[in-house]
Amino acid sequence: MPIPPYLDLMRPRPTGHVLVTFRDGVADEQMAAIERVSVHGAGLAPARSVSIFEAAEIDPDILDGPVLVRGLGVGLVPIADRGAVGSVSRAIAKDPAVEEARPEFFMYSADAPCLAVDDAARTWGIAATGADRSMATGAGIRIAILDTGFALGHPDFVGKQITARSFVAGETAQDVQGHGTHCGGTAAGPDARGNVPRYGVATGADLVIGKVLNDTGSGREIDILAGMAWAIEEGCEVISMSLGRPTQPGELPSAAYERLGRRALERGCLIVAAAGNESARDFGYIAPVGAPANSPSILAVAAIAPTGAVADFSCGGIDAGGGEVDLAAPGVGIFSSVPAPRLYASQQGTSMACPHVAGIAALLAEVDPTLRGERLWQALVRSARDLGLSARDGGAGLVQAPGIEKEVCDGPSVAVS
């Protein structure tokens, strides 16, 4: 019997490497540890230590020996026999210096073309979140978009402060796939101009672009982790991650993502991630929040439709200990920027909901400089608008911009006219 498409999506796709998160310790101790665990690989070259930027230059297809990424406390061990990745992971996990050892998985962007529900002035997502009624613009705040890169020559972003770096071997930060440009446009695109409605939440925020997914929209976890560490070091107040992989019911969060999530909060940075698109609610199936959004220190965002209902595909908070949904945001029929020649497109997914929250976080961070890290997270939750959804589906509710009257949804549509 064929596997239903939505169940096939639940299958994690391993890269053939073991991702090892070492216990806290000095670099020399971690280097000694990766040399110890490297014996579990077959025919490997000697272990080496690299920076997060050097890690981005490693071609994953020809990785011939284990690497330790300095500053992350994370290493990769390539395995000759992909069928042995699970057993090798369990063997490596027994080393006393190892906090977690598991297969490295491919991560993906997730979206689909669809129709928008907008007017000439602003998109429905901008209206529903109240971004167009707030005096804040996000000026002086840096939003990192970790995705497929960005269309750096897009006409709507001329004059915008953009910092860009690629963590994908052999590819520049220029966006070919389009997902990163769409998410960046939602987070910090321009006000309405000509016949193009306003589609950016924090129109005055700066963008920090980390290309961690390749030109086909997929990427390795080690590149994503390196991009996260870089964005934190860059001093970004908000990091938006519209990417991930499916998880299984009851699956524990990854130690590597949780470590960086905590590091971010401690340094006044908030990481926001898409909850995932693996549900098929019309068929009664709700998938658990995906990784890395299921980490306790990363804010998970679900998607809603213009009606105020949770999107059919949006994952639910069925796992405790980090697998909860924290907030909801517009994620169906979202109009935003894409690379030339199209320049604009409408897409759907929790990928589209995530940058709405990142943009609102930037507005709050501008209004109150004390709102950073954990305090910014709490402010987002406190100001959320009740849509009558369960916490499993919508978390605290629909994210709302600062300086607008908090409302309760009493009609079929969340769009504000």
N, C-alpha and C positions, 0 to 999 in steps of 0.2 A: 504494500500500500504506500503511495507517495506520501512524503512528509508535508503537512500543511506549511505554506510559505512562512507564516508567522512563527511556527515552531522551529523551522530551519534557521530563522534569524537568531534564535536563542542559543545556537551552537557557537561557543567562543572559537576563534580561529588562532591557533598558536603559531608563533613565528619560527619555532625550532630552537629557541634559546631558553635558558632558565634565568629568570630575574631574581636576583638575590638581594635582600635588604639586610644589611648587617646591623648588629646592635651598636648603640652609640659608642664611639671610641675614637682614638686618634687614627690618622690615615695609615700610619705604619702598621698598626694592629689589623686594620681592615685589609691592607695589602697582603699581610701574612695569611689572613683568613682566606682570601680569594685564591691565593696560591695553593692552600690546602684543599679547597673544594674543587679546584680545577682538575684533580685526578679523576673526577667522575666523567669528564669529557673524553672523547676518543681522538688521539692523534693531534692534540692541541698544541699551539705555539705557547711560549711562556706568557704568563700573566703580565699585564701592563696597567699603569695608572694614567688616566686622561682627565682633562678638564671637561666641563659641560660643553664647551665649544668644540673641543677636539672630538668628543663623542659624536657630534653632528656630522663630522667628516668621515666617519667609518661607514663603509659600504656594508650593510647587513648581510648581503649575499656572499661576501668573501671574508667575513669575520672568522679568523683562524685561531683565535685564542681568547681566553677570558679577559675582561676589562673591568677595572674599578673606576667609577666616575667620582672624582674627588669632589667633596662638598655635598654630595648626595648620600654617600654611604651606601650606594647601590652598585651592583655589578651585574654583568651579563656573562653567562657561560654557554657557548654554543655546543650543541649536541649533534654528533654525526648521525645518529639514528633517531629521527623525529619520534618514532614510536616509543622511545625510551625516555622522553622528556618527563613524563609523570613520575616514573620510578627514580630517575636521577634527582628530581626536585625533592622527593622524600628523603633520599640519602643525604643530600646537601643540607637539608633542614636540621639534621642531627648534629651539625657542628655547633659547638657552644657559642660561637661568635655570630651565628645567623639568627636573625629575628624572624625572617620569612623567606622561603624559597618556593617558587611556583613557576609554571610556564609563563613566558612573556606572550601577550596576545596582541593581535592587530586591533587598533582602535579606528573608529569610522565617524565621518560626518553623516548626518541623516536628514534628508529633506525630500520634498516632492513638489512639483509644480502644481499650483492650484489658483483659484480665482481670489481676488482681493475684495474687501468690502470697505471702500474708502470714499472720501469726497475730495473736492478740489483743494482743500486747505491742509488736511492731514489724514494719515491712515487711521484705521479704527483702533489699532494698538496704541497709537499716540493719544487718541481721545480717551480710550478706556483706562489708561494708566494716569491720565491727568497731566501728562508731560507738557501739553500745549497750554495748560492753564497755570503752570508754575512759573514763577519769576526766575527760578534757578536755571542755569544752562550747563553746569558742570565745569565751568571755567577754572583752570588751574589743576584739574584732576586728571590723572592718567589712567586710562582703561586699557588693559592688555587683552588682546584678542589672540588666543592660541588656536590656530585653525589651519586653513589651506593657504595662508598668506593674504595679500590684499592687492587690489588693482591700483597700483601706486599712481597711475596716470589718469585716474577717473576724474572727469571735469568737476564733479560736485565736491571734490576734496582738495582743490587747489587752494593753497594757503593754510590748510589744516596741518598742525604739528603732528607728524607721523614718524615714529622710529620703527625700523623694521629689521628683522634678522631671521635667517633661515636655519632650522635645525634638521633639515632633510638633506642628506648627502646628495650632492650633484644638482640641487635645485636652488634657485634664488627665492627671495621672499615674494616675488611676483605671483599673484593668484591666477591660476589657469582654470581650476575647477569651478570657482565662483562662490563656494560656501562661505569662505572667510570674509569676502567682500560684502556679502549679504548680511552677515552677523555684525561686522564692523559698522555697516551703514545704519543698522537698527540701533546700535549702542550710541553712536556719535555722529550720525549723518547730519546734513544741513537742514535749515528751515525750508519752508515751501519756496519754490522759485519757478517762474514761468508756469508751465502746465504740469509740473511735478509737485505732488503734495509733500508736506513735511513727513519724513519717515524716520528721522533720527530722534532718539530720546534726549540725550545730553549733547546738544548741538555745539556747546563750547568746550567739550572735553577733548583732551589730546589722546591720540591712539598710539599704542605700543604693539606692534604686530610681531608675533612669533609664529613662523611657519613650522608647524609640527606634524602636519598631515601633507602627504605628497599630492602631486597633480591629479591623482585619481580619487583623492578623498580618504585615503587610509594612511595609517602611520604606526610606528613602533612605540611601545611604551617608554623606552629609554629616551627617545627624542622628546616625548611629551613631558616627562619628568624633568629633563634638562631645560626645556622651555619654561616650565613653571618656576624652577629655581632662578632662572635669568630674570623673569618678570618681577619676582620678589626683590632681587638684588637691584633692579632698576628703580625700585621705589614706587611701583604702581599701587594706587589705592584699591583698585579693583582688577581682578583677573576673570575673564569670561571664557568658559570652555564648553563650546557646543560640540562635544565629541564624547565618545565612550564606547563601551562594549556591553553586551547583555550579561546579566548575572543570573545565577540560579537561586530559587527560593532557599533562604537560610544561609546563603554564602556570606562569609565575613568580609569586611572591607580590607583593602590592600594596605599593608603597613607602609609601603612606599608613598602612596598618595596621602595617607593620614599624617605621615611625618611632615610633608610639605604643607599640608593644610594647617597644621599647628604652627609651623614656622611662619606662615603668612600671617595668621592672626596675631602672633606675638610681635610681629613687625608692623602692625597696623594695616594689613592688607586683607581683603576679603576675596576668596575664590568662589565663584558661582559656576555651577555646571548643569548641563541638561540632564533631566531625569531619565531620558530614554524613550524610544518609540516602539517598543516591542509588544505592546498590548494589542488586543483585538476585542475591544469591549463589546462590540456588536454581537460577538459570539460568546460573551461571558468570560473572556480570558483577560486577566490583569497580570502583567509581568512585573517583577520587582524592579525597583530603581536600579539603573545600571551603574557601572564603575566609570569614572571615579566619583560620581555624584553620591554614591552610597557611603562615602567617608564621613564620619561624624563632624569633621572640621571643614567640610565643603558644603555650601548651601545648594540644595537640590531644587530644580525648577520644573514644574509640570506645565503643560500647555492647555489653554482653554480656547474655545471657539467664540465667534461673535455673539452667540446666544448666551454665553456664560456657562455653558456645560463643559465638562472636561473633555478634551479631544479623545476620539476613539483609540488612538494609538498611544496615548500618554501613559507611561508607567506609573504604578501605584506604590505607596509606602506600606508594603506588606512585610518588610523585614525591619526589626528594631535595631538599635545600636548603630545608627547612621543611615539606614536604608529608608528613612522617612522622607516624604515630600515636605519641603519647607515653605515654598511659596508657589503661586501660580501666576502665569503671565500669558499674554496673547501669543498663540502659536499656530493659528490656522489662517490662511489667506494673508500672509504678511508681505507687504510690498517693500522692497529695499533695493539697494545698489547691487550690481553684478558687473563683471568686466565687459569691456567693449567687445563686439559692437552693440550688444543689446542694451547695456547700461543699467537696466532695471528689470526686475522679475518679481513674481509673487511665489512664495514657497511656504511650506508648513513643516512643523516638527517641534519637539522640545528644543531643538537647536535654535529656532526662531524666538522661543519664549525666553531663553537664557539671556540674550543681550538686552532684552527689555529690562530685566532685573538689574543687570550690570549698569545700564544707563541711569536708572532711578537711583541706584546706589551712589553714582557719581553726583547726582543732583543733591542728595542728602549730605554727602561729604563736603560739597561746596558750601552749603548753607551753614553747617556746623562743623568746624575743624576738629572738634573733639570726637566726632563719629568716625572711628577708624577700627578696623578689625572686628572684634566681637561686638563692640558697641554699635557699629554700623549694621551688623547682622540683626541685632535686637531692634534697632530703629526701623528696619525694613519690615520686620514681623509685626511690630506694634502698629504700624500705619497701614497694614494691609486691609483691603476692603472685603467684607464678608459676602461671599457669593452663595452661601447655603450649601457649599460642597463639604463632603467629609474631609477630615484631616488626611485620610489615606490618599485622597485624590487631589486636593488643592492646598494642603498644608494650612497656613494661617490665612490664606485668601489671596486675592488679586493685588499685586504690588501697586503702590500708589505714590505719585510724586509729592514732594513736600510743598506746603503752602496752599493746599486745596482742601476743601471741606470733605471730611470723610463721609462716605455714603454707604447705604446698605442696598444691595441689589433687590429691586422689587418688581422687575419686569423681565421680559424675555431676552433683552439684549443688554450687554454691558457697555456698548458703545455710547459715548456721551455726545449728544447733538448740540 
